Amino acid sequence: MTAEDAVQKFLEWMAVEKRASVLTIDAYRGDLARFLAFMTTHLGGLPDMHGLGGITLRDLRAWLAHEQAQAGKMTVRKSSPDQAARTRARRVSALRSFFKYLARREGVENPAVSLLRLPRTKKTLPRPLGREDALAAPEDIASMALTPMEEQRNATLFLLLYGCGLRISEALNLNIADLQTVSGSGVLRIQGKGGKERLVPVLPAVRVALEAWRKRHPAPAPDSPLFVGVRGGRLQPAIAQKAMRTWRISNGLPDHVTPHALRHSFATHLMEGGADLRVIQELLGHASLSTTQRYTLADEAHLLDVWTRAHPRAQMERNTHKKEG
């Protein structure tokens, strides 16, 4: 089996057994293709399975150095140092996952890969919408649709994203049959990253919108996608993102206002209302509490900003700095 065959089997395993997202699989495919292309030149030929096991730490570092040099030559759209570090971290992660797969499924061991260090990256804080914008988004976005069907679909979709804190992929992967649990127990069974299931309570307003959309649905068979495009197929994320982008631009909102920002808004507004961090973790489907704790940091940053702008002492210090400047 060639190295390229092994990569293809790995990606199929990621899709079927790990249920990785399409975006993750595409990113890993590109990263591993770049890795094999470099190693083919570096080693004088495409490595076979034995060759993959013999790649040294020096070879791996040479690849990362090559990638960094290539990134530095890009002049069309330069990325920030942190973005570049995130890209390198993803490539190392892709390589680690691939070689773990080789060790478990193909018997190819290479301890050098585990010695690669991940670049340090800044922890990005969630950037939610304000309460008023989050509440207005579903109806406002829907009002810009071209047809009554699209209008009701969009209103329901964006209300679901904010009301249940779903990822856009989770919402678009729902089928009509998934609404049975909503009418019965008032919850949605969501299949998140890695095929992990969680139960999400559905607010009455979201429940009413889902039921109204189901009645309006052009082909409400149990196995039909819940959210469909104009041709009847499953709605693509790009269409939903475009609808929100159009609304964002027309209202002069910042670039971070995306469908995923509604998920951030869901978590942030729950935290501001006093919800327990563990509860928010369960609702979002985070595997690690540390991921959810970013909302605590974001809340602290928000409180500090409010204090800086509102507290008399902070204003005095700011005015003093201006005079000195």
C-alpha positions as CSV (number, residue, x, y, z in Angstrom):
1,M,0.0,0.0,0.0
2,T,1.3,3.4,-0.9
3,A,1.4,6.4,1.4
4,E,-1.3,8.0,-0.7
5,D,-3.5,5.0,-0.3
6,A,-2.9,5.1,3.5
7,V,-4.0,8.8,3.5
8,Q,-7.2,8.0,1.6
9,K,-8.0,5.1,4.0
10,F,-7.3,7.4,7.0
11,L,-9.6,10.1,5.6
12,E,-12.4,7.6,5.0
13,W,-11.9,6.4,8.6
14,M,-12.2,10.0,9.8
15,A,-15.4,10.5,7.9
16,V,-17.1,7.2,8.8
17,E,-15.9,6.3,12.3
18,K,-14.8,9.6,13.7
19,R,-17.6,11.5,11.9
20,A,-15.3,14.4,11.4
21,S,-16.8,17.4,9.6
22,V,-16.3,18.0,5.9
23,L,-14.2,21.0,6.7
24,T,-11.8,19.1,8.9
25,I,-11.4,16.3,6.4
26,D,-10.7,18.7,3.6
27,A,-8.2,20.6,5.7
28,Y,-6.4,17.3,6.7
29,R,-6.5,16.1,3.1
30,G,-4.6,19.3,2.0
31,D,-2.2,19.2,4.9
32,L,-1.2,15.5,4.3
33,A,-0.9,16.1,0.6
34,R,1.5,18.9,1.3
35,F,3.4,16.7,3.7
36,L,3.7,13.8,1.2
37,A,4.7,16.2,-1.6
38,F,7.5,17.6,0.5
39,M,8.7,14.2,1.6
40,T,8.7,12.9,-1.9
41,T,11.2,15.7,-2.8
42,H,13.1,15.5,0.5
43,L,13.6,11.8,0.5
44,G,14.0,11.3,-3.2
45,G,10.7,9.5,-3.8
46,L,7.2,8.9,-2.4
47,P,7.6,6.9,0.8
48,D,6.0,3.5,1.2
49,M,4.6,2.2,4.5
50,H,8.0,1.2,5.7
51,G,9.3,4.6,4.6
52,L,6.6,6.4,6.7
53,G,7.8,4.6,9.8
54,G,11.4,5.7,9.1
55,I,10.8,9.4,8.8
56,T,12.9,11.2,11.4
57,L,12.3,14.1,13.7
58,R,14.8,16.1,11.6
59,D,12.7,15.3,8.4
60,L,9.6,16.5,10.2
61,R,11.2,19.7,11.3
62,A,12.5,20.3,7.8
63,W,8.9,20.0,6.5
64,L,7.6,22.5,9.1
65,A,10.4,24.9,8.2
66,H,9.6,24.5,4.6
67,E,5.9,25.3,5.3
68,Q,6.9,28.4,7.3
69,A,9.1,29.6,4.5
70,Q,6.4,29.1,1.9
71,A,3.9,31.0,4.1
72,G,6.4,33.9,4.4
73,K,6.6,34.2,0.6
74,M,2.9,34.7,0.2
75,T,2.3,38.4,-0.6
76,V,-1.3,38.4,-1.8
77,R,-2.9,37.8,1.5
78,K,-0.5,37.8,4.5
79,S,-1.8,36.2,7.7
80,S,-1.1,37.4,11.2
81,P,1.6,35.5,13.2
82,D,-1.2,33.9,15.3
83,Q,-3.1,32.7,12.2
84,A,0.1,31.3,10.8
85,A,0.8,29.5,14.1
86,R,-2.8,28.1,14.0
87,T,-2.2,26.7,10.5
88,R,1.0,25.0,11.6
89,A,-0.7,23.6,14.7
90,R,-3.5,22.2,12.5
91,R,-0.9,20.6,10.2
92,V,0.9,19.0,13.2
93,S,-2.4,17.8,14.5
94,A,-3.3,16.3,11.1
95,L,0.0,14.5,11.0
96,R,-0.3,13.2,14.6
97,S,-3.8,11.8,13.9
98,F,-2.6,10.2,10.7
99,F,0.3,8.4,12.3
100,K,-1.9,7.3,15.3
101,Y,-4.2,5.7,12.7
102,L,-1.2,4.0,11.0
103,A,0.0,2.6,14.4
104,R,-3.4,1.3,15.4
105,R,-4.7,0.0,12.0
106,E,-1.6,-0.6,9.8
107,G,1.1,-1.5,12.4
108,V,3.3,1.4,11.3
109,E,5.0,2.9,14.4
110,N,6.9,6.2,14.2
111,P,7.7,7.8,17.7
112,A,9.2,10.9,16.0
113,V,5.8,12.3,15.3
114,S,4.8,12.5,19.0
115,L,8.0,14.6,19.6
116,L,6.8,17.5,17.4
117,R,5.7,20.4,19.5
118,L,2.5,22.4,18.7
119,P,3.1,26.1,18.1
120,R,1.7,28.4,20.8
121,T,-1.4,30.2,19.8
122,K,-3.5,32.8,21.4
123,K,-6.8,31.8,23.0
124,T,-9.5,33.5,21.0
125,L,-12.5,34.7,23.0
126,P,-16.0,34.2,21.7
127,R,-17.5,37.3,20.1
128,P,-21.3,37.2,20.5
129,L,-23.9,39.6,19.3
130,G,-25.6,42.0,21.7
131,R,-28.9,40.9,23.1
132,E,-30.9,43.2,20.9
133,D,-29.1,42.1,17.7
134,A,-29.4,38.4,18.6
135,L,-33.1,38.7,19.3
136,A,-33.7,40.7,16.1
137,A,-31.5,38.6,13.8
138,P,-34.0,35.7,12.9
139,E,-36.9,37.9,11.8
140,D,-34.6,40.6,10.3
141,I,-32.6,38.1,8.2
142,A,-35.8,36.4,7.1
143,S,-37.4,39.6,6.0
144,M,-34.7,39.9,3.3
145,A,-35.5,36.6,1.7
146,L,-36.9,36.5,-1.9
147,T,-39.8,34.1,-1.4
148,P,-42.2,33.3,1.5
149,M,-40.8,29.8,1.8
150,E,-37.3,31.1,2.2
151,E,-38.5,33.7,4.7
152,Q,-40.1,31.2,7.0
153,R,-37.2,28.8,6.6
154,N,-34.6,31.4,7.5
155,A,-36.6,32.7,10.4
156,T,-36.8,29.2,11.9
157,L,-33.2,28.3,11.2
158,F,-31.7,31.4,12.8
159,L,-34.1,31.2,15.7
160,L,-33.0,27.6,16.3
161,L,-29.3,28.6,16.2
162,Y,-29.7,31.2,18.8
163,G,-32.4,29.5,20.9
164,C,-30.6,26.2,21.1
165,G,-27.0,27.1,20.6
166,L,-26.4,24.8,17.7
167,R,-23.6,24.8,15.2
168,I,-24.8,25.5,11.7
169,S,-23.8,22.0,10.6
170,E,-25.8,20.5,13.4
171,A,-28.9,22.4,12.4
172,L,-28.6,21.7,8.7
173,N,-28.1,17.9,9.4
174,L,-31.5,17.6,11.1
175,N,-34.3,15.7,9.3
176,I,-38.0,16.1,9.7
177,A,-38.1,12.9,11.8
178,D,-35.9,14.6,14.4
179,L,-38.8,16.8,15.4
180,Q,-40.6,13.9,17.0
181,T,-38.7,14.4,20.2
182,V,-39.6,18.1,20.2
183,S,-43.3,17.4,20.1
184,G,-43.0,14.6,22.7
185,S,-40.4,15.6,25.3
186,G,-39.6,19.1,24.2
187,V,-36.0,18.3,23.4
188,L,-33.9,17.9,20.3
189,R,-31.4,15.0,19.9
190,I,-28.4,16.5,18.3
191,Q,-25.5,14.7,16.8
192,G,-22.4,16.9,17.3
193,K,-18.7,16.6,16.6
194,G,-17.3,13.1,16.6
195,G,-20.8,11.6,16.4
196,K,-21.5,12.5,20.1
197,E,-25.2,12.9,20.9
198,R,-26.7,15.4,23.3
199,L,-30.2,16.5,24.2
200,V,-31.0,20.1,23.9
201,P,-34.2,21.7,25.4
202,V,-36.3,23.6,22.9
203,L,-37.8,26.9,24.0
204,P,-41.6,27.3,23.4
205,A,-41.0,30.1,20.8
206,V,-38.5,27.8,18.9
207,R,-41.0,24.9,19.2
208,V,-43.8,27.0,17.6
209,A,-41.5,28.1,14.8
210,L,-40.4,24.5,14.1
211,E,-43.9,23.3,13.9
212,A,-45.0,26.1,11.7
213,W,-42.1,25.4,9.3
214,R,-42.8,21.7,9.3
215,K,-46.4,22.5,8.0
216,R,-44.9,24.8,5.4
217,H,-42.1,22.4,4.4
218,P,-42.3,21.6,0.6
219,A,-41.7,17.8,1.1
220,P,-42.2,16.9,4.8
221,A,-41.4,13.2,4.6
222,P,-39.7,11.8,7.8
223,D,-36.3,11.3,6.0
224,S,-36.4,14.7,4.3
225,P,-33.9,17.4,5.4
226,L,-35.5,19.8,7.9
227,F,-34.0,22.8,6.1
228,V,-34.1,22.6,2.3
229,G,-32.9,24.8,-0.5
230,V,-34.9,26.0,-3.5
231,R,-34.3,22.8,-5.3
232,G,-35.4,20.6,-2.5
233,G,-32.0,19.3,-1.3
234,R,-30.4,19.9,2.0
235,L,-29.7,23.6,2.6
236,Q,-26.0,24.3,2.2
237,P,-24.1,26.3,5.0
238,A,-22.9,28.8,2.4
239,I,-26.5,29.9,1.7
240,A,-27.3,30.5,5.4
241,Q,-24.0,32.3,5.8
242,K,-24.8,34.5,2.8
243,A,-28.2,35.4,4.2
244,M,-26.7,36.5,7.5
245,R,-23.8,38.3,5.7
246,T,-26.3,40.4,3.7
247,W,-28.2,41.4,6.9
248,R,-24.9,42.1,8.7
249,I,-23.7,44.4,5.9
250,S,-27.0,46.2,5.6
251,N,-27.0,46.9,9.3
252,G,-23.3,47.9,9.5
253,L,-22.4,45.1,11.9
254,P,-18.8,43.8,12.3
255,D,-17.4,40.8,10.3
256,H,-17.6,38.4,13.3
257,V,-21.4,38.4,13.0
258,T,-21.9,35.0,11.5
259,P,-24.2,32.1,12.2
260,H,-21.6,30.7,14.6
261,A,-21.8,34.0,16.5
262,L,-25.4,33.1,17.4
263,R,-24.1,30.0,19.2
264,H,-21.6,32.3,21.1
265,S,-24.6,34.6,21.9
266,F,-26.6,31.7,23.3
267,A,-23.8,30.7,25.7
268,T,-22.8,34.2,26.7
269,H,-26.4,35.3,27.4
270,L,-27.0,32.2,29.5
271,M,-23.8,32.9,31.5
272,E,-24.9,36.5,32.0
273,G,-28.2,35.2,33.3
274,G,-26.4,33.1,35.9
275,A,-26.4,29.7,34.2
276,D,-23.9,27.1,35.6
277,L,-20.8,26.5,33.4
278,R,-21.3,22.7,33.5
279,V,-24.9,23.2,32.2
280,I,-23.6,25.4,29.3
281,Q,-21.0,22.8,28.5
282,E,-23.7,20.1,28.2
283,L,-25.9,22.3,26.1
284,L,-23.1,23.2,23.7
285,G,-21.7,19.6,23.5
286,H,-18.2,20.6,24.5
287,A,-16.0,17.6,25.3
288,S,-13.8,19.7,27.6
289,L,-14.9,22.2,30.2
290,S,-11.9,24.3,29.3
291,T,-13.5,25.1,25.9
292,T,-16.6,26.4,27.7
293,Q,-14.5,28.4,30.1
294,R,-13.7,30.8,27.3
295,Y,-17.1,32.3,27.9
296,T,-16.0,33.1,31.5
297,L,-13.0,34.9,30.1
298,A,-15.1,36.8,27.6
299,D,-17.5,37.8,30.3
300,E,-14.7,39.0,32.5
301,A,-13.3,41.0,29.5
302,H,-16.8,42.5,29.0
303,L,-17.1,43.5,32.7
304,L,-13.6,45.1,32.6
305,D,-14.6,47.1,29.5
306,V,-17.8,48.3,31.1
307,W,-15.9,49.2,34.3
308,T,-13.3,51.1,32.3
309,R,-15.9,53.1,30.5
310,A,-18.3,53.7,33.4
311,H,-16.3,54.0,36.7
312,P,-15.5,57.6,37.6
313,R,-12.0,56.6,38.8
314,A,-11.2,54.9,35.5
315,Q,-12.5,58.0,33.6
316,M,-10.2,60.2,35.7
317,E,-7.2,58.1,34.9
318,R,-8.0,58.0,31.2
319,N,-8.3,61.8,31.1
320,T,-5.0,62.1,32.9
321,H,-3.3,59.9,30.4
322,K,-4.7,62.1,27.5
323,K,-3.4,65.3,29.1
324,E,0.1,63.7,29.6
325,G,0.1,62.5,26.0
